[in-house]
Amino acid sequence: MSITPQSAREVVSPDTCTHLTGHDHVASLTAALGSLTAQVDVLDRWGRLLADVLTGPSRGRLLAAGNGGSAAQAQHLTAELVGRYRADRPPFSAICLTAETSSLTAIANDYPADELFARQVEAHGRPGDVLVLLSTSGRSPNAVAAARRARDCGITVLAMTGPGPNPLAAAADDAVCIDSEWTATVQECHLVALHLLCAAFDEAVLAESPRVSTSNHVEVVK
């Protein structure tokens, strides 16, 4: 039995089926990566912005948040900055708001659901910091509220979403929107986008004239 090449397969819509076969999934991802490829320059710019903020005189910080699978990816991003991505370098301040379980449960217990991230942004963020928000739909009310609160506080908001236009992209200073109707496909592209962002950040920090010293920290164990 012959299999249709990926380049010739039509991407299935959620309107016509409830799940993707293995080949449909790969075809969906291949198509969506095309929209990400067109935004690589945006992610490079984000990496340079993060380097400016985190290595600048004020030693700013990154905040990140998302719901569900996007929460895990937000934590992935902050781990790459506090730890490292590829090259050895000093750690940088990065806080995942979805990992603060005591704060999350206290806020959810005492305030409206939309405050889940916004209140933490107001608490931890300072003018000039950066907030990265991930939402596969771009319509998560708590993410949109966090974006608006952050901008009120002088914090730059970068959003990774599904297809645009959407409320989160509109509320952010800049956005990378993945053109796919499938949540899993959007999340997979967001992971690639996060790695591209980390690579751009490292390139800016560890340029020919490094912005930071690489000698005053623990050697990487291999």
Summary of the structure (lengths in Angstrom):
residues: 222
radius of gyration: 18.5
end to end distance: 46.1
largest distance: 63.0
contacts: 739
relative contact order: 0.18
helix: 50%
strand: 11%
